[in-house]
Amino acid sequence: MTKTYEIPLEVLVCQPPSEAAIATLELAKLPLSFEIERNPRDEAALLLTVAAEVEHALMVQYLYAAYSVRDDQTNHETRGRVRSLYQRLAQLAREEMGHLMTVQNLLHLIGAPLNFEREDSPFESKLYPFRFKLEPLSKQSLAKYITAERPAEQGDIDDKTWQRLLYIAKIARRANDGRPIQHVGAIYERLIELFGNAEEGLKDQDFHTDRIDLQGTWDDWGYDEGLGSNDKSESRRVYVDTFEGSHATTLRKEAVKALEIIAEQGEGYGSTVDSHFERFFQLYKDFEKLKNERVEFVWPVATNPSTKPPRTILGKSKLEEYIRAAFEERGYIANPRARNWGHLFNLRYRLLLAFLIHFLRITGRRYVSSGPDKGDRTPRGLLLLWAFDEMRHLKKIAQKMVRLPLKLYDGVTAGPPFQLPYTLDLPDLERDRWRVHLDVVKASLSLVEKALQDDGSPDQKDPFLEDLQRSDRGRLSILEALVAGQSIPTHARTESFQKVARILEEAVRGFSIDAHSNFWAGINREQFVQLHMFNRPFLRRNEDDCNLTAEGSELVSRLESSSKTGKMPRYRPLVDSSRQEFVREWIDAQAPDNEPPGQIGVHHEREPNLEPLPSWEQFRKSERVGYRSDIRPLFRDFDLETLQRLDGIDLNDVENVRANGEKLRERLNEGSLPYDACWSDELIDLFERWIDSGMEN
């Protein structure tokens, strides 16, 4: 049956670019003009809201690209180069997280609502630098990131580099479905004007001097991998700024400084700042080198994976509905096992966002400062801890999903879906907020227990799921108490040796430490006191009586050190002073054990079972390319129908395709085909090989 379309071309994801768009490769500026005139505070609130969405979207897309980097190289030198790609992408995502938190603090500063929303579809917002797309690392995706973050003007960039950037902009346009990339810096330029100009921008009364206790700090969320004071890596810092002061003039200056730092960290060039633009440009070069060496280092993950079933189109419908349905079908995780992991990922993502929002909506200390519970976490401190727990869980689930098939019949693997929940709003009452977390933890626990109880399932004995189950059961008792308006239960707290071990594990946020491993985990008190670091005892003993003493102990000196090379934890904020004091007191009390003695101090969370993929040879195409064997399968029924209807090309007629081969090549290269998403470099290369080799049947 032939479908009848109503064709509003403006809704197409991929359209041929206009002549005006073809005429220039310069960056477009985000459309920051508004239909109605807004007062400066309202405009600032709107732009900060947009900035928050942009930072959130960039963070998620960079993370997805990082997770797509394959981690099973056999050659040591190659493995190091590939791992460097992952590490740099992950650090860029961390920095976007820092930008996101700073923007939330700025929203607090002017009394505007927080915003952790973002678009999750390429069909929507015009205020994004490029269309939102979860996609594997490629020259195309890197081209978009470079172009969005690069300086708008050539400035100090040499002519040869600038010309290469203009060439990369062509690739970026194609990767953005034929549309120019919009400059992300435009938002911050306008915000700097609004915050910096007291006459035409924000007024003194727009700044709130009593919001510091609601803000997130670097001590909460920071990360700094810089190693040398004169090294550009100094700027590879998760920048989280807070705004404290009793005078609007001070707050105004601090806000402008923060906005300038975010802008410079994004697009700086040739300065002491190792900008996102420069790092993406280097990633692009390193990516090309590995590709030229024919190294396979990217998982064949889906673009825009989703657990949501695609819509069913019946009867006469608009083309827009068919495009959206095709888009959804392409990323739908049809493999039930992978889809269950996707549901788990989405629940943990929802928890992460809810913990972040809740943390920024309440005040109070993060740790108990004195008494028998000194160093224990308060409810706000638990939100901070649990947020990092979920970041770690998302990483582990993602690394599982990139190896699981998307469908049951093709070579594409699933990826983490990053689907937003039906709402990010939290209730007004504190007890009701904890109830939201309780409900989501219960849903996740049910999913995990079902997988662990499924006889014959490969996930039945998964160590990560077992640890997640244990962790969630512990959370339930805490959440149930907080929902009831009670304090954190006594049984949920630790003491003595187990408390010290937990302090160390939480200091690194539960992540695995590659350099020396989490050496404090999985051991008992007797093993702990025998530890050495660089041939020095971890806990010092007095020479006269052999008693343990905190003064001079390697553990204490490293926990209290501000040196980047000598402190624990490395890269992360110092352990809170209340916890430092507890460790000192524990050592001076001769490091008492728990009852009964000999228990493990803390268990380090295990990794999920990772099943291997078939050899890459299975996915490689032969040198000989045929239309029926290699090219026609690349096109879906949706492509067949839309090309026939809109372009008059019959994909089932190889002669008709040959006659339109150059037209198809041009459209694929400019990003205007297929209509719901552009092809990857590899697919376009395969199509061009077919044309250049004589267009065989």
N, C-alpha and C positions, 0 to 999 in steps of 0.2 A: 504494500500500500504506500503510495506516495504521500509524504507529509506536506502540508501547506503551511508556509511560514509567513508571518508578518515580520518585516525586516527593518527594525530601527537600527541602522548601522552604528549609531553612537554608543550602543551598549556592547559592541564587540570588544573583547579583550585585545585582540590583535587587529589593527587596521593599518592600511598603507599610510605612512606618514604624509602629512601635507607638504606642499612645496615649500612653505615657510619653514617647516621643521627641517626639511632636507637642506635648506640653504645655510643653516648655521649649526655648528657643533658646540656652540657656547652653552654653558649651563643656563637653564631656565631658573628664574627666581620663584620661590613659592608664592602663590597668590595671597598676599597678606592684606589686600584691600577688602573692606567689608561693605555690605549694602547699607548699613546704618552706622552713623557716627557713634563711637563708644567713648566713654570717659577713660582716662589713662589707666585707672586701676582695673576696670572691667576688661580693657584690652589686654593688659598684662596678665590677668587671670586666664583669659582665653588662650593667649599664646603660651603660657606655662602649661596649660592643659594639653595643648597640641604638642609642645615639646616633650611632655611626659609620655604621650602616646608614641611619638617618634623614637624616643630613647628605648622604650619598652620593645617596640617592633624591631629596631636594629639589634638589640640584645638577643632577642629570640632567633632572628635570622642568622646572626653570627654564631650562636650556639649550635644551630642546626648544621651549618657548614662545618663547624669543628667536629661534631659527632659523625659526620660523613667521612672523615679521614680514616682510612683503613689502618689498623694497628697491628697487622700480622706480618710485617716484612721480615724476611729471613736474613738479609744482608745487614750487618751491624751498622755500616756507614749510612746505608739508605734508610734504615729504620730510624736513625737519629735525625736525618733530614726531614723525614715524613712526620716524626713526632714533633719536630719544631713547628711544623705547620699547625698542628693541633694546638700546641701550647700558646702560640701567638694569637690564634683565633679565640681561644678561651680567655686569654688576658684582655683582648679587645672587648669581649662580651662583659667581662667583669667591670671594665671601665665604663661601659654604657650603663651598667647597674649603678655605679657610683654617680653618674650623671642623673639617672632617674631619681635616686634618693635625694640628691641636692635640689632637684626641681621640686620634689615634694616639700622639702624644707622651705623653699621660696614661696610655695603656695601657703604654707603655714604662716610665713612672715607677713603676708598681706591679707591673711584671713580668708583665703579662698579654699574651696573644697579640694581634697586630695584626688588624684586620678591615677589609677593603674590600668585603665582600659587601653585597648589598641584595636586597630582593624585586624581582621583575620581573613580577609578576602581581597583578591587583586582587583575587584570590581568597584571599590568604594572611593576612599578619601582622595581629594586632590591636594591635601596638605601634607602628604608624605613625599619624601625625596624620590622614591620609586615605589612601584606597586609591591605590596606585601607578598612575599613568596618564600615558603620554606623549600629550599632546594639544596642539592649537594654542592660541594665546593667545585668550582669550574672557572675557566677564564671569563665566562659570561657573568657569573655572580661577582667575581672579584672586580670586573670592569665597572659594575654598578656601584660597588662600595667605594672604589677609587674616585669615581666621577662625583659621587654625592659628597664626599669628604674633602675633595681637593679645593685649593684656593680658587676663588671666582676669577681672579686676574692672574696673568703670567708672573708679574712681580720679578722676583729673583730667580725664577726657574729658567734654566738655559733653553735656547731655541730647540735643540735636539730633543730634550726631555718633553718640552711643551708639545712638539709635534707628535710625539708618541702618545701623550695624554689625549690629544685630539683624536688619534686613531682609536685609542681605548674607548673614547666617548661614543664612537660608532658602534663598537661591540656592546657597550652599555645600553644604547638605544634599542638595539635588537633584543637584548636580554630583557628590556623593559617593555616588550610587546610593541616596539616601534615608536615609543614615546620618549621625549628627551628627559634626562635626569634633572631633577630640581635640586637646587643647592640647599643643603641642610643648614648652612650658616645664616641664612636670611632670618630665621626665627630669632636667633640669638642677637643678631645685629639690632633688630627692632627692640628686643627686650632690654638691651644695654641702653638704648636711647630712652626708653620709658623709665628705667630705674635711675639713670644717671642725670636726667634733666629735671630739676626741681620745679622749674617754671612751667614747662609744657608736659611733663611726665607725671610720675607718681608724686603725690604730696606727702609732707611729713606725717600727716595724720593717717596715711594709708599703711604705715609700718607699725607692727605690733611688737612691743618690747617684752611681752610676757609669754612668748611661745617657745622659748628655748627647751623647756622640759618635754615638749612634744616631738622635738626634732631627732632625727637619727644622726649619730656622730661617727667620725672616723674610727673611734675606739670600738664602735659597735660593728661597723660594716667594712672597714678598710682592708686594704691589701696593697703591699708595696714590694715589687720584685726588683727594684733598683739596687745595684750592688756597689756602685762607686760614685762619689760625690761629683766627679767631673764627667760622668758618663751620661749619655743621653737616656740611658735606661732609668735614670732618676725620675723621669717623667712618666714611667710606666707604673703609675700609681692609681689605685682606685680612689679617685678624688671624691670625697664626701665632705661638703662644707656645711657648717652650722652658722647661725646668725644670732649673735648675742650682743646686747648693748642696751643702754638706757636712753640713748639719743638716736633720733631718726637719721641724723647725718652719718653716724657710725654705721648703722645698719645699711644705709644706702651705698656707702663705699664698699662694704663687705659683699653686698649683693652684686654690684657691678664687677668686682674682682672675680667672684665666682663664675659669673656668666662669661667673662673674658677668658678665664682658664678653660672652661668647657669648650668654648669656640676654638681656642688655640690648640687644645689637645686634639680636636678634630681635624683642623686644616692647616696647622702650622707647617712651615717648610724652611729648612736650612737654619733654624734657630736651635736653641738648646732643648726645645721641645721635640720629642720623638713622637710626631703626630700620628693619628690614625691614618691619615692620607699617606704619609711616608711608609708606614708599616704595611698597609695594603698594597702599595706599589711594589715593595720588596717581596711580599707574598706572591704577587702576580709574576714577578721575574723568577722566583724560586719554583713556582708551579710550572711555568713554561719549561724550565730546565728538566724537571722530573718527567714531564710529558715527553719531551724530546728524547729522553733516555729510555722511553717506553716502559717506565715504571707504572704499575697499576697500584694506585694508592687511595682511591676513592671508592667507597661502597656504592653499589648501584641502587641507592635509596630513591624512594618515590619523591615527587614534587608535591607539596601540600598534602601530606597523608592525613587521613581523617577516619574516625570511627563512626561517623554519621553516615547512614545509608544514603545513596544518591536518590534524588527525587525521581518519581515516575511521571513521565509526560504522556498525557492521553489526548488524542484528538488534535484539533486545530489549536496551535499554541504559538506564541511569539518566539522569534528566534532567540531572544534573550533567555528564555526558559530552557531551550535546548543547549545553549552555550553553558549555562550554569550547571545543568545536569551532566554534560560531558566533563566539565571541570571537576565535579564531585566524583564521578565515576572513575576518573583517572587516578585520584588519590585515595579512593575508598580502600580500607584495609579489609579485604574479603576473607583473608585467612583467619579463621576463628581464634587460633592460639595467639597470633600476633595482635589481633584486635583486643583480646583480653589484656595483654600487656599495654596496649594503647589506652584502654579504659583506666588501668592502674596509673599510667603516666598522667592522664588528665586529672585524676583525683589528687595526686600529689602536687601537681601544678596549681590546682585550686587551693590546696592547703598552703602552699608557699605564698601565694598572693594574699590570702586571708590573714596569714600571720604577719606579713609586712604591713598591711593596712591597720590591723589591730594594734601592732606595736606603735605605730605613729599616731594613734588616737587616744593613747593613755599615757599618763605620767608616772613617775616613780623610779626608784632605784632598780637596777638590774640584779643586784646581789645584796644579801643580808650583810650589814657592815660590822656587826658585833654580836656577842653572845654565843651560845652553843651551836647555833646554825650559821656562824660566820662563813661567808663565801658561798653559801647555798643560793640558788637562783630564786628570785621572786617570780610572780606570774609574768611580769614584763620580761624578765630575764629568760624565762622559758620560751616566750614567743621568739626572742632573738635566737636562742639555741635551735628551736624547731624549724625556723626559717632556713638555717644553714643545713639542718638535717635534710630538708626537702630538696635543697639544691644538690646535695650529694645523691639523694635517691633518684632525682631526675637524670643525673649523669649516668648512673648505673643502669637504669631502665632503658635509656636511649642506646647505650652500648649493646644492650640485648636486642633491641628492636631493629637495629641496622643489619642484623644477621638473619632476621626472620623474613620469610617471603611475604610480599604484599598480598599477592593473590596465590592461588594454588597451582598456577600453570605458567608463570613467566619468570624471567630472571631478575625482576625488580624486587628489592627488599623494602620492608616497611621502615619508617622512621618515626621519631617522636612527634605526635600530632600537635602538641601545644594548643589544644582547643580551650577557649575561654568558657567558664561556667555560665549558667543562665543569668547570674548576677554576681557582681563583686561588692554589692552593698552589704554592710554589716548592720545589725540592729542597733538601736539607740541605747538599750540597757546592757550593762557589762555582762551580766549573767547570760543574757541571750546570745551575746557574741561567742562566749565559750560553748554554748549549745550548738552553734553553727559548726565549730571545729569538731565537736563530738560527733555530730551526724556524719561528717565527711570521713572521719577516722573509722567509724563503724562501717561505712560503705566500703572503704578500702580494705579493712580487715576481713570483711565477708568475701571479697574478691580473692584475697590472698589465701584464705582458708579453703576456699573451693578449689583453687589450683593445687594446694598441698594435699588435698584429700582425693584428688582425681586419680584413681588407680590406672596405672599404665601411662599417665601423662609424663612427658619429659620434665615437667616442672614440679613433679610430686616431691622431689628431694632437693629442690633448688635452695642452696644455702642462703642466698640473699633474701628470698621470700621467708625463710624460717626466721632470720634475724629481724626482718620487718614485722613479722607477726609478733615476735617477742616485744619489740619496741612499742608497737601500737597497743598491745595489751597493757603495758606500763602507762602509756599516755591516757588510756581510758579511765583509769582510777583517778588520775590527776584532774582530768576534764570533768568527770562526774562530780568531784568535790567542788570545783570552781563553779560549775553550773548550780550547785546547791548553795552557793554563797559561803562555802567553807574555805579554810586555808589548804595549802598543799599537804597531802597526807604524810604522816611521819614515815611510813614504809617506803615512800617514794624518794626519800632523802638518803644520802650515803654518809658514812663517817669513816674516820681513821684512814687506813691504807686505801680502801676503795675510793674514798673521796679524793685523795691525792691523784690516783690513777685516772679518775674521771676528769679532774681538772686539766691534766695534761692532754687527754684525748679531746676534750672540748676546746682546748686552746688552738688545736689545728682544725677545729670544726668537724672532726670525725673523718677527714679525708686521709687517704694513704700518703705517707711521706716517702718518696722514692729514694732520697739520699741515704737515709739510715733506717728506714722503716719506723713504724710506731712501736719502738722497742719497749715501751712501758706497758703495752697491751699483751694479754694472754699469759701473764706471769703472776706469781704470788708475791707476798711481802718479802720473804727470804731471798728470792731471786732479785727483787727490786733493789734491796739494800746492797747487793753485791755488784750492781751495775758500774761500769766504767765508761768514761767518755774521753777519748784522746789520751788513754792511759792514765787518766785521773779518776779517782773514786767519785761516783755520782753524789754520795753522801759522805761528808768528812767526819773523821773520828779524832777526838783529842788524843794527843800523844801520851799524856800522863795516865788517863783512866780508860781510854778506848771508847768513851761514850760518844754517841753521835752528836754533832753540833751543826746548827744551820749556818753559823758564821764560817765562811770559807768553803761551804759546800758548792760543788759545781752546779748542782740543780738550782740552788737559790741564786747564785750569781748570774746564771743565764736567764732565769725568769725575770730578774730585776734589771737586766742590762738593757740599755737603749742602743747598743751597737748593732748595726745591721748584720754583721758577720758573726757575732758571738751570742746573739740573744735566742731565747726560745719563747714562743715559736718564731721561726724564721718567716719573714715576709708579712706576718700577721700582727695585729695590735698586741701590746703587752697584756699579760694576764692581769685581771683586776687586782688592785691593792689588797682588797679583803681576802682574796684567794692566795696572794703572795704571803700574807701574814699567817694564814692557816697552815701553809706548807712549812713555814719557819717553825711555828709552834709544834707541829707534828714531829718534825725532826728533833727538836730540842726535847720533846717528850719521849725520845728513843723510838720513834716511828712505830707506834702501836699498831698491831694487826686487828683485823675484824674478828668477830666471834661467829662461828667457830674459826680458828686460825687456819691459814693455808689456802684460803679462797683466792680465786683469780680476781685481780683488781678491776679490770675492765676488759670486755671483749671487743675487739675491733670488728666492725661490720664487714661481712664477707661479700665477695663479688657474685653476681649471678652466673649460672652455668652458661657458657658461650659455645654454642654449637658451630662447627666450622662450615663454611660455604664450599660448594664445589669449586674445582679449579677455575681460574679465570679463562682457561682455554675454552671452556664451555660457552663463554659469552663473546669470544672473539669471532669476528667474521672472517671468512676466507678472503684471499686476495681477489678472487673472482666474484663479481657482484651481479646478481640477476634481479630482474624486476619482481617476478613472482615469488622468489625465495627470500629476497632481502628487502626490497623497497615497499611492495604493496602491504606487507604486514605492519609497516610503520604507521599506516593510515588506518583510522578507525571508521566504523560505519558513519559516525557523525561527520568525519572529514569528507567521506564520500558524498554525503548528502549536501553539505554546505558548499563544497567546491563545485558540484554540479549545478547547484541553484544560483550561486553568486558569481562564479567565474566561468561556468560552462565547460568545466574540465571533468571528464569521466575517468575516474581512477581505475575502473575495471577494463578500460580500453587502453592497452599499452601503446598503441599507435597515437592515440589522442594525448597521452602523457608525454610521449616523445616529442610531439609537435609543440607542446607547451613546457618542455623541459627547462629552457632558460628562464621562462617566466616564473616557474615554480622555484627555481634556484634563487632568483632575485627576491621573491617574496619570503622565502625561508631565511635568507641572509639579512633581510631588513627587519625581520621579526613580526611580519604581518600574517604569517601562517604557522601553524594552524590557528583557527579563530579563537580558541580558548586558552592557548598557551604556546609560547615559542619552543622550538626544538633546541636540544643541546648541541654543542659543537660536534660531538661524536656522530649524532644522527645526520646533521647537515653534511659533515664530511663524507659519510656513507652515501648520501644522495648524490653528492658531487662526483664521487668516484664512479658511481653508476653512469652518470652523464659522460664523464671524461673517458670512460672505458668503452664507449660505444653503445650504451643503453641496450644491453642484451635483455632477452626475454626472461 
